[in-house]
Amino acid sequence: MRGVVHFEIPADDVGRAKEFYGSVFGWQLEDLPGMDYTAVHTTEVDEQTRMPTTPGVINGGLVPRSADTPAPVLTVDVESIDGALKQVEAAGGRTVRPRTEIPGMGAYAYFTDPEGNTVGLWENL
C-alpha cells in the first residue's frame, strides 16, 4: 500500500504564507533556486535524501495558487506515475499535470478525482 508522502499549500501571497506557517508552527522554509517553490520542512531531513528522518512525518511546499492548485494538495507515492494516471482516468479522474521530472529526485503529476479534488502523485528515481 502506498501512502501520502508530501503536501502543498497554495497561496495568493507566498511571502505572507511563509511568515504565517514559519511563525505559527516553526516550520523551516527554503526557497528553491530556479523554481517558484518554497520547500516546507516540518521535521528534520536526511541531508543526502532530503527525506524526513522521523517515521510517519511528511514535509511539503508552498506554491503560488493556480488553476492546478486552488486548494491544498496531498501527494501519494506510486511505483509508476504513468500506470497510476491510466488507473485514475479509467476510474473517472482526469490528468491535470502530466508526469514532470525533477532532476536527481523523481517525478510528479497532478490529477483530479471524480469529486473535483486535485491530488498529487510522486515517483522516486
N, C-alpha and C positions, 0 to 999 in steps of 0.2 A: 504494500500500500504506500502511495506517495503522499507527502504532507505539504502543508503550507510552509514555505521557506523564506518569504520576503513580503514586504508590504510597500506600497507607495501612497503618499498622501499628496493630492494635488492642491495647489494654492494659487490664488489670484495674485498674491504678493509673496513671493518665496522668502524675501528678506524678513517680512513680518512673521511668516510661519517659522522660520529658523529661530527668531528671537523667542517666540511663544514656546515651541517644543524644547528648546535648549533651557529656558528658564523654568518651565513647569516640571519637566521630567529629568533634567540634567543630561539629556542626550547629547552625544558628541556629533557635530555636524561638519561635513567635509565636502566642499565644492570640488567636483571632479573636473580637472582641466580639459578643455575642448568639448565639454558636454554641458548642456543646460540641465544639470542634475546635481542634487546635493545628497550625498550618502548620509544615512542616519545610523549611528551606532548606538543601539540601546544597551549593549553589553560589550565587553572586550572581545577583540577578534584576534585570530591567529595571524601574525604578520605575513606569513607565506601564502596561506589560502584565502585570507580576508574573511573567513567564516567565523561565526560566533564560537567562543570557547566554552560557553555554558550550554549543556544539552537542553533542548526544548525552547530555546530563546531564538528569536529571529531579529534581523536588522532590516532596514528599509531605505526609503529615499523620499525626498521632497521633489516634486515635479511641477512645472507650470500647468495650471488647469487647461485642458484642451477637450475637444470633442471625443478623443480616445480615452481620456482620463478625467471625466467630470466628477467622479467621486473616488474615495479610497479603493485601491486595487489590492487584492490578495493574490499572491503568486504561488503556483503549485509546481513542485518539482516533478518532471516527467523524464522518461528514458528517451523519448523521441518527440520533439515538437511536431514534426510533420505527421507522425502517426496520431498524436493527440488531436491535432487540428482536424484530421479526417474524421475521427470519432466525434468531435464536437459538432461538426457540420452534419454528420449523419444523424445526430441526436437532436437537431433543430437549432444549434447555435450558429454563430457567424464569426468568421475571422475578421478582426478589426485591424490588427497589425501582423503581417506575416513574420515568419522566422527572421530575426535580426541578430547578427553576430556581434558579440562583444569580445574583441581580440584578447586572447590569453585567459578568458574566463569561461565563456559558454555562449548561449544564445537565449533569446526571449521572444515571446509573441504575446499578443492580446487577443481575446475573443469575447463575445457577448453570449451569455446564456439565454435560454428562451424567456427569462424574466427581465431581460434588458440590462443585467449586471455585467460590467467589464471585469474579466478575470485574467490574470497573467499566467504564462507558462514559462518555466525555466528548465533548460537542459545544460548540464555541466559538460565541459570538454571531455 
